[in-house]
């Protein structure tokens, strides 16, 4: 059995809540995540390439937390590895993770866009 890209239980916990202006909290969270994701991914990859362990740590920590809140647990786990490497100032061991990280972020983005479409079709 394959692990879902987004855990439906995590999303279901957010569905009942209203966000700003009466919209869906889940929809708001997804939009903010999608808006920030490209810069965070770019920043993390650039920091890794530059050997900036502190920035890798900070960006990975933030992305890990927000990914977890939306049930993107595979991505959360990858971010944990980046965060740990940044904390230990040892980025050499995570270079092999980058292609998987990029692929997973693309999957998460696509899954969140699908979820966003479903939310748009739901009555408010």
Secondary structure, DSSP 8 states (H G I E B T S, - for coil): ----SS-HHHHHHHHT-B-GGGSBHHHHHHHHHHHHHHHHHHHHHHHHHHT-HHHHHHHHHHHHHHHHHTT-HHHHHHHHHHHHHHHTT--GGGGGGHHHHHHHHHHHHHHHHHHHHHHHHS--
